[in-house]
Amino acid sequence: MSAKTMTVAGVMSGTSADGIDVAVVRIAPGRLRPQITLLAHEAFPYPAALRRAVLDAMNAPKTSTAELARLNWRLGLAYAEAVSATLKRHKVKLDLIGCHGQTLYHQPRAVKYAGRSFACTWQAGEAAAIAAATGVPVVSNFRPADMLAGGQGAPLVPLLDYVLFADTRRGRVLQNIGGIANLTASPAGGSPQHLIAFDTGPGNMVMDALALELFNKQYDRNGAIAARGVVLEPVLAWALRHPYFKLKPPRTAGREQFGREYAAEFLRECKRHSNRPEDALATATALTAETIARSYKKYVHPRMKSRGVDYIVSGGGARNATLMAMLAQRLEPLGCELAASEEFGLPSEAKEAAAFALLAWQTWHRLPGNVPAATGARRAVILGQVTYA
């Protein structure tokens, strides 16, 4: 099948579970890589009741079949409404939709269950509801094909990182800071096989949990609360001993490692050393910065051959001035120049949604979408399932 130019909507809701991003892009085949133009981007917060249901279901020790079935359909309806509202505002005609879904559980390594050992994942959100409401085919369920080829099903954004940002003269690191923080590193002049990509650890997840618990705020706007606090070094040292940080890439993280149970344990540890809640938030912010910087220094820096490295940050964490200052303090001595993805033509909030638009375009043309160097898969595979309108 020869590739054709298409207008594709990418739909993303991340581990922060704060809402839905829709990015509409025009994708055209190119000589070396697809050409991508952002046409529109909209963000839709989850209604409070839906966000509560999502958070309750994530890594839940117990739930019911009825709850999960209802949540799957309710998310599908929410995605359909978000796409429809975006199309109404921007008057574009879609050819295809790529929807990541809401990750409720991600187990990238084999665990024994009912007599067999296997890895598994689940992204909720009924694709048929989106296709029926929009009249447009939907590609969804992107992770399983990579996992069945021996990968971890994540990260899946590296293909977009390469297509949009790879440079012949400068090394580029694309650092997304959502609920979980992940990076894609592209050495100067490298191919997709030279990419380095993995989850560095918690992004906003622990910070957001503490902001809600201690200050009744959804997040620490601009890092203002953390800026008033002092980093509790004994707690930071304790947190850095978490087994996740000993894993070599490829590696992937989620609420299973750094969700509500971890945040509660982190807070208890903070209270042993300080009764000032802002110190706990400052320490959680430092944990994100330190784990990003250590990941870069250990696994990426030795392989970046160019003199300068553009360290391009996206996601909600890019708006946290305290976090960005902590990152600059740690990364600039390593030759990194920090920048926001807006400076390279793509709003930070649109990036992951745009990635799933590209992956859907790849699937539609029966082209692989995973990057084995990033996920650990044995081979490149076509991702996702198509639901026709």
Secondary structure, DSSP 8 states (H G I E B T S, - for coil): -----EEEEEEE--TT-SEEEEEEEEEE--SSS-EEEEEEEEEEE--HHHHHHHHHHTT-SS--HHHHHHHHHHHHHHHHHHHHHHHHHHT---SEEEE--EEEEEEEEEEEETTEEEEEEEEE--HHHHHHHHSS-EEE--HHHHHHTTS-S---THHHHHHHH--SSSEEEEEEESSEEEEEEE-TT--GGG-EEEEEEESSHHHHHHHHHHHS-SS-GGGHHHHTS---HHHHHHHTT-GGGG--SS----HHHHSHHHHHHHHHHHHTT-S-HHHHHHHHHHHHHHHHHHHIIIIIGGG--SS-EEEEEESGGGG-HHHHHHHHHHHGGGTEEEEEGGGGTS-GGGHHHHHHHHHHHHHHTT-----HHHH--SS-----EEE--
